[in-house]
């Protein structure tokens, strides 16, 4: 660990003594946040309306996904006009959820994303 590293704490809050109103916080595990992302991030889902899907968007998404290959599973959820959802899974390619991908999804008002 070094100064200014972002960490992930897993802790437990419990009574300090039996039948006590005083609580203590016991740290169970400490990890760097970067390592947590690499081990716990399993699934990244991009949601959008099926009617807003066009060739230009597919091309942009393919470019962004192609530049961020990794181990996280990619899902695309299409919402149809009759309130049905279609979930598509990229079987042959995983992604690395990085700032570029998050910025791309956040910049496009038609898109939403969900992690795990």
MITI-729276 format. One record per atom (N, C-alpha, C): residue number from 1; chain; atom name; x, y, z. Coordinates in nm, 4 decimals, always signed. Layout:
BEGIN
+-----+--------+-------+----------+----------+----------+
: num : chaine : atome :       c1 :       c2 :       c3 :
+-----+--------+-------+----------+----------+----------+
: NUM :      A :    CA :        X :        Y :        Z :
...
+-----+--------+-------+----------+----------+----------+
//
This chain:
BEGIN
+-----+--------+-------+----------+----------+----------+
: num : chaine : atome :       c1 :       c2 :       c3 :
+-----+--------+-------+----------+----------+----------+
:   1 :      A :     N :  +0.0832 :  -0.1169 :  +0.0000 :
:   1 :      A :    CA :  +0.0000 :  +0.0000 :  +0.0000 :
:   1 :      A :     C :  +0.0886 :  +0.1245 :  +0.0000 :
:   2 :      A :     N :  +0.0394 :  +0.2252 :  -0.0657 :
:   2 :      A :    CA :  +0.1095 :  +0.3528 :  -0.0707 :
:   2 :      A :     C :  +0.0109 :  +0.4653 :  -0.0430 :
:   3 :      A :     N :  +0.0632 :  +0.5835 :  -0.0195 :
:   3 :      A :    CA :  -0.0198 :  +0.7006 :  +0.0063 :
:   3 :      A :     C :  -0.1040 :  +0.7313 :  -0.1170 :
:   4 :      A :     N :  -0.2299 :  +0.7684 :  -0.0955 :
:   4 :      A :    CA :  -0.3275 :  +0.8061 :  -0.1983 :
:   4 :      A :     C :  -0.3783 :  +0.6899 :  -0.2832 :
:   5 :      A :     N :  -0.3555 :  +0.5664 :  -0.2436 :
:   5 :      A :    CA :  -0.4160 :  +0.4526 :  -0.3124 :
:   5 :      A :     C :  -0.5608 :  +0.4403 :  -0.2663 :
:   6 :      A :     N :  -0.6479 :  +0.4053 :  -0.3558 :
:   6 :      A :    CA :  -0.7873 :  +0.3834 :  -0.3214 :
:   6 :      A :     C :  -0.8015 :  +0.2386 :  -0.2757 :
:   7 :      A :     N :  -0.8666 :  +0.2184 :  -0.1615 :
:   7 :      A :    CA :  -0.8784 :  +0.0836 :  -0.1073 :
:   7 :      A :     C :  -1.0249 :  +0.0439 :  -0.0910 :
:   8 :      A :     N :  -1.0459 :  -0.0848 :  -0.0792 :
:   8 :      A :    CA :  -1.1772 :  -0.1434 :  -0.0576 :
:   8 :      A :     C :  -1.1704 :  -0.2151 :  +0.0772 :
:   9 :      A :     N :  -1.2541 :  -0.1729 :  +0.1714 :
:   9 :      A :    CA :  -1.2574 :  -0.2340 :  +0.3031 :
:   9 :      A :     C :  -1.3811 :  -0.3205 :  +0.3179 :
:  10 :      A :     N :  -1.3622 :  -0.4342 :  +0.3762 :
:  10 :      A :    CA :  -1.4741 :  -0.5191 :  +0.4133 :
:  10 :      A :     C :  -1.4688 :  -0.5282 :  +0.5651 :
:  11 :      A :     N :  -1.5754 :  -0.4800 :  +0.6299 :
:  11 :      A :    CA :  -1.5743 :  -0.4721 :  +0.7759 :
:  11 :      A :     C :  -1.7066 :  -0.5229 :  +0.8326 :
:  12 :      A :     N :  -1.7042 :  -0.5449 :  +0.9610 :
:  12 :      A :    CA :  -1.8215 :  -0.5961 :  +1.0306 :
:  12 :      A :     C :  -1.8459 :  -0.5096 :  +1.1535 :
:  13 :      A :     N :  -1.9689 :  -0.4643 :  +1.1697 :
:  13 :      A :    CA :  -2.0076 :  -0.3856 :  +1.2864 :
:  13 :      A :     C :  -2.0774 :  -0.4800 :  +1.3843 :
:  14 :      A :     N :  -2.0266 :  -0.4845 :  +1.5070 :
:  14 :      A :    CA :  -2.0814 :  -0.5781 :  +1.6050 :
:  14 :      A :     C :  -2.0740 :  -0.5168 :  +1.7443 :
:  15 :      A :     N :  -2.1550 :  -0.5681 :  +1.8372 :
:  15 :      A :    CA :  -2.1462 :  -0.5182 :  +1.9747 :
:  15 :      A :     C :  -2.0066 :  -0.5447 :  +2.0324 :
:  16 :      A :     N :  -1.9559 :  -0.4480 :  +2.1045 :
:  16 :      A :    CA :  -1.8208 :  -0.4618 :  +2.1583 :
:  16 :      A :     C :  -1.8158 :  -0.5692 :  +2.2667 :
:  17 :      A :     N :  -1.9165 :  -0.5719 :  +2.3501 :
:  17 :      A :    CA :  -1.9271 :  -0.6729 :  +2.4549 :
:  17 :      A :     C :  -2.0631 :  -0.7392 :  +2.4437 :
:  18 :      A :     N :  -2.0763 :  -0.8504 :  +2.5058 :
:  18 :      A :    CA :  -2.2049 :  -0.9187 :  +2.5068 :
:  18 :      A :     C :  -2.3078 :  -0.8334 :  +2.5788 :
:  19 :      A :     N :  -2.4259 :  -0.8215 :  +2.5203 :
:  19 :      A :    CA :  -2.5356 :  -0.7400 :  +2.5749 :
:  19 :      A :     C :  -2.4943 :  -0.5937 :  +2.5945 :
:  20 :      A :     N :  -2.4160 :  -0.5412 :  +2.5025 :
:  20 :      A :    CA :  -2.3665 :  -0.4046 :  +2.5123 :
:  20 :      A :     C :  -2.4316 :  -0.3171 :  +2.4057 :
:  21 :      A :     N :  -2.4469 :  -0.1879 :  +2.4374 :
:  21 :      A :    CA :  -2.4965 :  -0.0914 :  +2.3402 :
:  21 :      A :     C :  -2.3820 :  -0.0205 :  +2.2687 :
:  22 :      A :     N :  -2.2601 :  -0.0564 :  +2.3021 :
:  22 :      A :    CA :  -2.1416 :  +0.0004 :  +2.2374 :
:  22 :      A :     C :  -2.0991 :  -0.0941 :  +2.1247 :
:  23 :      A :     N :  -2.0769 :  -0.0363 :  +2.0065 :
:  23 :      A :    CA :  -2.0413 :  -0.1166 :  +1.8906 :
:  23 :      A :     C :  -1.8975 :  -0.0901 :  +1.8483 :
:  24 :      A :     N :  -1.8419 :  -0.1871 :  +1.7824 :
:  24 :      A :    CA :  -1.7079 :  -0.1725 :  +1.7271 :
:  24 :      A :     C :  -1.7094 :  -0.2136 :  +1.5802 :
:  25 :      A :     N :  -1.6149 :  -0.1626 :  +1.5056 :
:  25 :      A :    CA :  -1.6008 :  -0.1939 :  +1.3641 :
:  25 :      A :     C :  -1.4758 :  -0.2787 :  +1.3472 :
:  26 :      A :     N :  -1.4945 :  -0.4036 :  +1.3058 :
:  26 :      A :    CA :  -1.3806 :  -0.4940 :  +1.2858 :
:  26 :      A :     C :  -1.3545 :  -0.5069 :  +1.1364 :
:  27 :      A :     N :  -1.2353 :  -0.4712 :  +1.0951 :
:  27 :      A :    CA :  -1.1961 :  -0.4816 :  +0.9547 :
:  27 :      A :     C :  -1.1671 :  -0.6281 :  +0.9232 :
:  28 :      A :     N :  -1.2357 :  -0.6798 :  +0.8210 :
:  28 :      A :    CA :  -1.2202 :  -0.8192 :  +0.7814 :
:  28 :      A :     C :  -1.1171 :  -0.8354 :  +0.6703 :
:  29 :      A :     N :  -1.1162 :  -0.7382 :  +0.5763 :
:  29 :      A :    CA :  -1.0309 :  -0.7514 :  +0.4589 :
:  29 :      A :     C :  -1.0014 :  -0.6128 :  +0.4015 :
:  30 :      A :     N :  -0.8806 :  -0.5932 :  +0.3503 :
:  30 :      A :    CA :  -0.8402 :  -0.4696 :  +0.2853 :
:  30 :      A :     C :  -0.7773 :  -0.5059 :  +0.1515 :
:  31 :      A :     N :  -0.8279 :  -0.4439 :  +0.0427 :
:  31 :      A :    CA :  -0.7749 :  -0.4685 :  -0.0910 :
:  31 :      A :     C :  -0.7645 :  -0.3357 :  -0.1650 :
:  32 :      A :     N :  -0.6770 :  -0.3315 :  -0.2627 :
:  32 :      A :    CA :  -0.6738 :  -0.2147 :  -0.3492 :
:  32 :      A :     C :  -0.7971 :  -0.2195 :  -0.4385 :
:  33 :      A :     N :  -0.8570 :  -0.1043 :  -0.4633 :
:  33 :      A :    CA :  -0.9796 :  -0.0989 :  -0.5419 :
:  33 :      A :     C :  -0.9577 :  -0.1523 :  -0.6834 :
:  34 :      A :     N :  -0.8408 :  -0.1297 :  -0.7391 :
:  34 :      A :    CA :  -0.8107 :  -0.1801 :  -0.8733 :
:  34 :      A :     C :  -0.8180 :  -0.3329 :  -0.8761 :
:  35 :      A :     N :  -0.7661 :  -0.3991 :  -0.7728 :
:  35 :      A :    CA :  -0.7700 :  -0.5454 :  -0.7662 :
:  35 :      A :     C :  -0.9120 :  -0.5962 :  -0.7479 :
:  36 :      A :     N :  -0.9928 :  -0.5232 :  -0.6734 :
:  36 :      A :    CA :  -1.1331 :  -0.5625 :  -0.6527 :
:  36 :      A :     C :  -1.2063 :  -0.5612 :  -0.7865 :
:  37 :      A :     N :  -1.1824 :  -0.4574 :  -0.8663 :
:  37 :      A :    CA :  -1.2460 :  -0.4486 :  -0.9984 :
:  37 :      A :     C :  -1.2073 :  -0.5686 :  -1.0837 :
:  38 :      A :     N :  -1.0829 :  -0.6065 :  -1.0794 :
:  38 :      A :    CA :  -1.0353 :  -0.7172 :  -1.1618 :
:  38 :      A :     C :  -1.0947 :  -0.8512 :  -1.1189 :
:  39 :      A :     N :  -1.1201 :  -0.8701 :  -0.9886 :
:  39 :      A :    CA :  -1.1673 :  -0.9996 :  -0.9392 :
:  39 :      A :     C :  -1.3192 :  -1.0105 :  -0.9241 :
:  40 :      A :     N :  -1.3857 :  -0.9011 :  -0.8946 :
:  40 :      A :    CA :  -1.5288 :  -0.9086 :  -0.8628 :
:  40 :      A :     C :  -1.6213 :  -0.8640 :  -0.9740 :
:  41 :      A :     N :  -1.5691 :  -0.7943 :  -1.0722 :
:  41 :      A :    CA :  -1.6519 :  -0.7470 :  -1.1823 :
:  41 :      A :     C :  -1.6750 :  -0.8619 :  -1.2789 :
:  42 :      A :     N :  -1.7982 :  -0.9097 :  -1.2877 :
:  42 :      A :    CA :  -1.8279 :  -1.0262 :  -1.3689 :
:  42 :      A :     C :  -1.9032 :  -0.9919 :  -1.4966 :
:  43 :      A :     N :  -1.9903 :  -0.8911 :  -1.4885 :
:  43 :      A :    CA :  -2.0846 :  -0.8690 :  -1.5971 :
:  43 :      A :     C :  -2.1109 :  -0.7201 :  -1.6154 :
:  44 :      A :     N :  -2.1083 :  -0.6736 :  -1.7400 :
:  44 :      A :    CA :  -2.1376 :  -0.5351 :  -1.7733 :
:  44 :      A :     C :  -2.2500 :  -0.5359 :  -1.8757 :
:  45 :      A :     N :  -2.3625 :  -0.4734 :  -1.8432 :
:  45 :      A :    CA :  -2.4801 :  -0.4737 :  -1.9294 :
:  45 :      A :     C :  -2.5091 :  -0.3323 :  -1.9775 :
:  46 :      A :     N :  -2.5217 :  -0.3160 :  -2.1087 :
:  46 :      A :    CA :  -2.5611 :  -0.1893 :  -2.1689 :
:  46 :      A :     C :  -2.7058 :  -0.2018 :  -2.2113 :
:  47 :      A :     N :  -2.7921 :  -0.1120 :  -2.1646 :
:  47 :      A :    CA :  -2.9345 :  -0.1157 :  -2.1977 :
:  47 :      A :     C :  -2.9700 :  +0.0003 :  -2.2895 :
:  48 :      A :     N :  -3.0551 :  -0.0280 :  -2.3876 :
:  48 :      A :    CA :  -3.1024 :  +0.0764 :  -2.4776 :
:  48 :      A :     C :  -3.2317 :  +0.0323 :  -2.5438 :
:  49 :      A :     N :  -3.3043 :  +0.1296 :  -2.6001 :
:  49 :      A :    CA :  -3.4259 :  +0.0993 :  -2.6743 :
:  49 :      A :     C :  -3.3881 :  +0.0408 :  -2.8101 :
:  50 :      A :     N :  -3.4592 :  -0.0625 :  -2.8496 :
:  50 :      A :    CA :  -3.4313 :  -0.1274 :  -2.9776 :
:  50 :      A :     C :  -3.4578 :  -0.0332 :  -3.0947 :
:  51 :      A :     N :  -3.5490 :  +0.0608 :  -3.0778 :
:  51 :      A :    CA :  -3.5809 :  +0.1545 :  -3.1863 :
:  51 :      A :     C :  -3.4684 :  +0.2542 :  -3.2113 :
:  52 :      A :     N :  -3.3814 :  +0.2769 :  -3.1127 :
:  52 :      A :    CA :  -3.2718 :  +0.3726 :  -3.1302 :
:  52 :      A :     C :  -3.1451 :  +0.3070 :  -3.1850 :
:  53 :      A :     N :  -3.1519 :  +0.1795 :  -3.2148 :
:  53 :      A :    CA :  -3.0373 :  +0.1062 :  -3.2671 :
:  53 :      A :     C :  -3.0203 :  +0.1361 :  -3.4160 :
:  54 :      A :     N :  -2.9019 :  +0.1824 :  -3.4558 :
:  54 :      A :    CA :  -2.8741 :  +0.2074 :  -3.5966 :
:  54 :      A :     C :  -2.7301 :  +0.1678 :  -3.6285 :
:  55 :      A :     N :  -2.6925 :  +0.1721 :  -3.7568 :
:  55 :      A :    CA :  -2.5607 :  +0.1281 :  -3.7999 :
:  55 :      A :     C :  -2.4486 :  +0.2115 :  -3.7389 :
:  56 :      A :     N :  -2.4712 :  +0.3411 :  -3.7260 :
:  56 :      A :    CA :  -2.3678 :  +0.4296 :  -3.6710 :
:  56 :      A :     C :  -2.3385 :  +0.3940 :  -3.5254 :
:  57 :      A :     N :  -2.4445 :  +0.3700 :  -3.4465 :
:  57 :      A :    CA :  -2.4252 :  +0.3338 :  -3.3071 :
:  57 :      A :     C :  -2.3534 :  +0.2000 :  -3.2948 :
:  58 :      A :     N :  -2.3934 :  +0.1019 :  -3.3752 :
:  58 :      A :    CA :  -2.3303 :  -0.0303 :  -3.3705 :
:  58 :      A :     C :  -2.1823 :  -0.0188 :  -3.4037 :
:  59 :      A :     N :  -2.1493 :  +0.0645 :  -3.5013 :
:  59 :      A :    CA :  -2.0096 :  +0.0849 :  -3.5382 :
:  59 :      A :     C :  -1.9305 :  +0.1483 :  -3.4238 :
:  60 :      A :     N :  -1.9855 :  +0.2513 :  -3.3609 :
:  60 :      A :    CA :  -1.9187 :  +0.3166 :  -3.2481 :
:  60 :      A :     C :  -1.8983 :  +0.2196 :  -3.1321 :
:  61 :      A :     N :  -2.0024 :  +0.1442 :  -3.0989 :
:  61 :      A :    CA :  -1.9935 :  +0.0489 :  -2.9888 :
:  61 :      A :     C :  -1.8909 :  -0.0590 :  -3.0188 :
:  62 :      A :     N :  -1.8883 :  -0.1081 :  -3.1407 :
:  62 :      A :    CA :  -1.7896 :  -0.2102 :  -3.1796 :
:  62 :      A :     C :  -1.6480 :  -0.1575 :  -3.1636 :
:  63 :      A :     N :  -1.6264 :  -0.0324 :  -3.2004 :
:  63 :      A :    CA :  -1.4937 :  +0.0275 :  -3.1880 :
:  63 :      A :     C :  -1.4517 :  +0.0387 :  -3.0417 :
:  64 :      A :     N :  -1.5405 :  +0.0891 :  -2.9576 :
:  64 :      A :    CA :  -1.5080 :  +0.1063 :  -2.8159 :
:  64 :      A :     C :  -1.4844 :  -0.0289 :  -2.7496 :
:  65 :      A :     N :  -1.5685 :  -0.1265 :  -2.7783 :
:  65 :      A :    CA :  -1.5547 :  -0.2591 :  -2.7183 :
:  65 :      A :     C :  -1.4278 :  -0.3270 :  -2.7701 :
:  66 :      A :     N :  -1.3966 :  -0.3086 :  -2.8974 :
:  66 :      A :    CA :  -1.2764 :  -0.3685 :  -2.9541 :
:  66 :      A :     C :  -1.1488 :  -0.3144 :  -2.8929 :
:  67 :      A :     N :  -1.1513 :  -0.1897 :  -2.8472 :
:  67 :      A :    CA :  -1.0331 :  -0.1281 :  -2.7874 :
:  67 :      A :     C :  -1.0160 :  -0.1625 :  -2.6397 :
:  68 :      A :     N :  -1.1157 :  -0.2223 :  -2.5790 :
:  68 :      A :    CA :  -1.1072 :  -0.2524 :  -2.4350 :
:  68 :      A :     C :  -1.1357 :  -0.3998 :  -2.4088 :
:  69 :      A :     N :  -1.0510 :  -0.4863 :  -2.4617 :
:  69 :      A :    CA :  -1.0694 :  -0.6294 :  -2.4394 :
:  69 :      A :     C :  -1.0270 :  -0.6666 :  -2.2983 :
:  70 :      A :     N :  -1.1008 :  -0.7590 :  -2.2391 :
:  70 :      A :    CA :  -1.0721 :  -0.8019 :  -2.1021 :
:  70 :      A :     C :  -1.1484 :  -0.9282 :  -2.0688 :
:  71 :      A :     N :  -1.1754 :  -0.9489 :  -1.9401 :
:  71 :      A :    CA :  -1.2385 :  -1.0726 :  -1.8934 :
:  71 :      A :     C :  -1.3833 :  -1.0562 :  -1.8481 :
:  72 :      A :     N :  -1.4355 :  -0.9356 :  -1.8470 :
:  72 :      A :    CA :  -1.5728 :  -0.9121 :  -1.8019 :
:  72 :      A :     C :  -1.6710 :  -0.9454 :  -1.9140 :
:  73 :      A :     N :  -1.7769 :  -1.0169 :  -1.8814 :
:  73 :      A :    CA :  -1.8776 :  -1.0545 :  -1.9798 :
:  73 :      A :     C :  -1.9574 :  -0.9313 :  -2.0218 :
:  74 :      A :     N :  -1.9835 :  -0.9195 :  -2.1517 :
:  74 :      A :    CA :  -2.0602 :  -0.8075 :  -2.2049 :
:  74 :      A :     C :  -2.1996 :  -0.8539 :  -2.2445 :
:  75 :      A :     N :  -2.3005 :  -0.7806 :  -2.1975 :
:  75 :      A :    CA :  -2.4393 :  -0.8062 :  -2.2332 :
:  75 :      A :     C :  -2.4987 :  -0.6781 :  -2.2906 :
:  76 :      A :     N :  -2.5857 :  -0.6927 :  -2.3888 :
:  76 :      A :    CA :  -2.6622 :  -0.5811 :  -2.4446 :
:  76 :      A :     C :  -2.8093 :  -0.6135 :  -2.4218 :
:  77 :      A :     N :  -2.8806 :  -0.5237 :  -2.3552 :
:  77 :      A :    CA :  -3.0230 :  -0.5435 :  -2.3299 :
:  77 :      A :     C :  -3.1015 :  -0.4457 :  -2.4159 :
:  78 :      A :     N :  -3.1841 :  -0.5005 :  -2.5038 :
:  78 :      A :    CA :  -3.2679 :  -0.4195 :  -2.5924 :
:  78 :      A :     C :  -3.4102 :  -0.4173 :  -2.5376 :
:  79 :      A :     N :  -3.4652 :  -0.2966 :  -2.5236 :
:  79 :      A :    CA :  -3.6042 :  -0.2810 :  -2.4794 :
:  79 :      A :     C :  -3.6891 :  -0.2552 :  -2.6033 :
:  80 :      A :     N :  -3.7877 :  -0.3387 :  -2.6257 :
:  80 :      A :    CA :  -3.8736 :  -0.3257 :  -2.7422 :
:  80 :      A :     C :  -3.9918 :  -0.2356 :  -2.7090 :
:  81 :      A :     N :  -4.0586 :  -0.1807 :  -2.8123 :
:  81 :      A :    CA :  -4.1740 :  -0.0921 :  -2.7878 :
:  81 :      A :     C :  -4.2886 :  -0.1586 :  -2.7109 :
:  82 :      A :     N :  -4.3026 :  -0.2907 :  -2.7221 :
:  82 :      A :    CA :  -4.4109 :  -0.3592 :  -2.6504 :
:  82 :      A :     C :  -4.3666 :  -0.4073 :  -2.5111 :
:  83 :      A :     N :  -4.2656 :  -0.3395 :  -2.4526 :
:  83 :      A :    CA :  -4.2182 :  -0.3614 :  -2.3160 :
:  83 :      A :     C :  -4.1556 :  -0.4990 :  -2.2923 :
:  84 :      A :     N :  -4.1001 :  -0.5594 :  -2.3948 :
:  84 :      A :    CA :  -4.0241 :  -0.6826 :  -2.3800 :
:  84 :      A :     C :  -3.8754 :  -0.6475 :  -2.3770 :
:  85 :      A :     N :  -3.7974 :  -0.7317 :  -2.3136 :
:  85 :      A :    CA :  -3.6526 :  -0.7132 :  -2.3093 :
:  85 :      A :     C :  -3.5848 :  -0.8300 :  -2.3791 :
:  86 :      A :     N :  -3.4864 :  -0.7979 :  -2.4610 :
:  86 :      A :    CA :  -3.4068 :  -0.8992 :  -2.5287 :
:  86 :      A :     C :  -3.2643 :  -0.8834 :  -2.4768 :
:  87 :      A :     N :  -3.2083 :  -0.9902 :  -2.4208 :
:  87 :      A :    CA :  -3.0737 :  -0.9853 :  -2.3645 :
:  87 :      A :     C :  -2.9778 :  -1.0586 :  -2.4574 :
:  88 :      A :     N :  -2.8793 :  -0.9858 :  -2.5081 :
:  88 :      A :    CA :  -2.7790 :  -1.0415 :  -2.5982 :
:  88 :      A :     C :  -2.6470 :  -1.0546 :  -2.5224 :
:  89 :      A :     N :  -2.5777 :  -1.1660 :  -2.5413 :
:  89 :      A :    CA :  -2.4524 :  -1.1936 :  -2.4714 :
:  89 :      A :     C :  -2.3399 :  -1.2075 :  -2.5723 :
:  90 :      A :     N :  -2.2309 :  -1.1389 :  -2.5502 :
:  90 :      A :    CA :  -2.1141 :  -1.1514 :  -2.6367 :
:  90 :      A :     C :  -2.0335 :  -1.2709 :  -2.5892 :
:  91 :      A :     N :  -2.0409 :  -1.3790 :  -2.6613 :
:  91 :      A :    CA :  -1.9748 :  -1.5023 :  -2.6191 :
:  91 :      A :     C :  -1.8269 :  -1.5064 :  -2.6556 :
:  92 :      A :     N :  -1.7911 :  -1.4411 :  -2.7648 :
:  92 :      A :    CA :  -1.6540 :  -1.4538 :  -2.8124 :
:  92 :      A :     C :  -1.5627 :  -1.3409 :  -2.7658 :
:  93 :      A :     N :  -1.6146 :  -1.2451 :  -2.6921 :
:  93 :      A :    CA :  -1.5316 :  -1.1325 :  -2.6518 :
:  93 :      A :     C :  -1.5714 :  -1.0837 :  -2.5137 :
:  94 :      A :     N :  -1.4699 :  -1.0677 :  -2.4288 :
:  94 :      A :    CA :  -1.4892 :  -1.0041 :  -2.2996 :
:  94 :      A :     C :  -1.4373 :  -0.8618 :  -2.3075 :
:  95 :      A :     N :  -1.4734 :  -0.7815 :  -2.2097 :
:  95 :      A :    CA :  -1.4301 :  -0.6423 :  -2.2113 :
:  95 :      A :     C :  -1.3602 :  -0.6065 :  -2.0808 :
:  96 :      A :     N :  -1.2838 :  -0.5002 :  -2.0870 :
:  96 :      A :    CA :  -1.2248 :  -0.4388 :  -1.9690 :
:  96 :      A :     C :  -1.3060 :  -0.3128 :  -1.9417 :
:  97 :      A :     N :  -1.3709 :  -0.3078 :  -1.8274 :
:  97 :      A :    CA :  -1.4535 :  -0.1917 :  -1.7946 :
:  97 :      A :     C :  -1.3596 :  -0.0804 :  -1.7490 :
:  98 :      A :     N :  -1.3309 :  +0.0105 :  -1.8396 :
:  98 :      A :    CA :  -1.2387 :  +0.1196 :  -1.8105 :
:  98 :      A :     C :  -1.3089 :  +0.2536 :  -1.8287 :
:  99 :      A :     N :  -1.2376 :  +0.3603 :  -1.8048 :
:  99 :      A :    CA :  -1.2946 :  +0.4951 :  -1.8107 :
:  99 :      A :     C :  -1.3491 :  +0.5262 :  -1.9496 :
: 100 :      A :     N :  -1.2810 :  +0.4821 :  -2.0552 :
: 100 :      A :    CA :  -1.3265 :  +0.5106 :  -2.1916 :
: 100 :      A :     C :  -1.4644 :  +0.4504 :  -2.2175 :
: 101 :      A :     N :  -1.4865 :  +0.3272 :  -2.1747 :
: 101 :      A :    CA :  -1.6151 :  +0.2608 :  -2.1944 :
: 101 :      A :     C :  -1.7253 :  +0.3293 :  -2.1125 :
: 102 :      A :     N :  -1.6968 :  +0.3601 :  -1.9864 :
: 102 :      A :    CA :  -1.7952 :  +0.4270 :  -1.9011 :
: 102 :      A :     C :  -1.8297 :  +0.5642 :  -1.9578 :
: 103 :      A :     N :  -1.7296 :  +0.6386 :  -2.0037 :
: 103 :      A :    CA :  -1.7538 :  +0.7709 :  -2.0622 :
: 103 :      A :     C :  -1.8387 :  +0.7621 :  -2.1886 :
: 104 :      A :     N :  -1.8141 :  +0.6604 :  -2.2714 :
: 104 :      A :    CA :  -1.8925 :  +0.6413 :  -2.3936 :
: 104 :      A :     C :  -2.0399 :  +0.6184 :  -2.3603 :
: 105 :      A :     N :  -2.0652 :  +0.5316 :  -2.2644 :
: 105 :      A :    CA :  -2.2039 :  +0.5012 :  -2.2268 :
: 105 :      A :     C :  -2.2688 :  +0.6214 :  -2.1592 :
: 106 :      A :     N :  -2.1959 :  +0.6893 :  -2.0721 :
: 106 :      A :    CA :  -2.2521 :  +0.8039 :  -2.0002 :
: 106 :      A :     C :  -2.2792 :  +0.9219 :  -2.0933 :
: 107 :      A :     N :  -2.1988 :  +0.9379 :  -2.1978 :
: 107 :      A :    CA :  -2.2154 :  +1.0497 :  -2.2907 :
: 107 :      A :     C :  -2.3353 :  +1.0308 :  -2.3831 :
: 108 :      A :     N :  -2.3785 :  +0.9088 :  -2.4021 :
: 108 :      A :    CA :  -2.4900 :  +0.8800 :  -2.4910 :
: 108 :      A :     C :  -2.6174 :  +0.8694 :  -2.4071 :
: 109 :      A :     N :  -2.7090 :  +0.9632 :  -2.4252 :
: 109 :      A :    CA :  -2.8295 :  +0.9672 :  -2.3427 :
: 109 :      A :     C :  -2.9247 :  +0.8510 :  -2.3686 :
: 110 :      A :     N :  -2.9077 :  +0.7786 :  -2.4782 :
: 110 :      A :    CA :  -2.9934 :  +0.6639 :  -2.5088 :
: 110 :      A :     C :  -2.9522 :  +0.5404 :  -2.4296 :
: 111 :      A :     N :  -2.8340 :  +0.5437 :  -2.3670 :
: 111 :      A :    CA :  -2.7775 :  +0.4245 :  -2.3039 :
: 111 :      A :     C :  -2.7813 :  +0.4329 :  -2.1516 :
: 112 :      A :     N :  -2.7937 :  +0.3154 :  -2.0913 :
: 112 :      A :    CA :  -2.7773 :  +0.2983 :  -1.9482 :
: 112 :      A :     C :  -2.6858 :  +0.1779 :  -1.9283 :
: 113 :      A :     N :  -2.6211 :  +0.1687 :  -1.8141 :
: 113 :      A :    CA :  -2.5391 :  +0.0509 :  -1.7887 :
: 113 :      A :     C :  -2.5617 :  -0.0006 :  -1.6482 :
: 114 :      A :     N :  -2.5379 :  -0.1307 :  -1.6324 :
: 114 :      A :    CA :  -2.5510 :  -0.1987 :  -1.5043 :
: 114 :      A :     C :  -2.4282 :  -0.2883 :  -1.4879 :
: 115 :      A :     N :  -2.3763 :  -0.2937 :  -1.3669 :
: 115 :      A :    CA :  -2.2615 :  -0.3780 :  -1.3386 :
: 115 :      A :     C :  -2.3072 :  -0.4918 :  -1.2482 :
: 116 :      A :     N :  -2.2671 :  -0.6140 :  -1.2886 :
: 116 :      A :    CA :  -2.3047 :  -0.7381 :  -1.2203 :
: 116 :      A :     C :  -2.4537 :  -0.7458 :  -1.2168 :
+-----+--------+-------+----------+----------+----------+
//
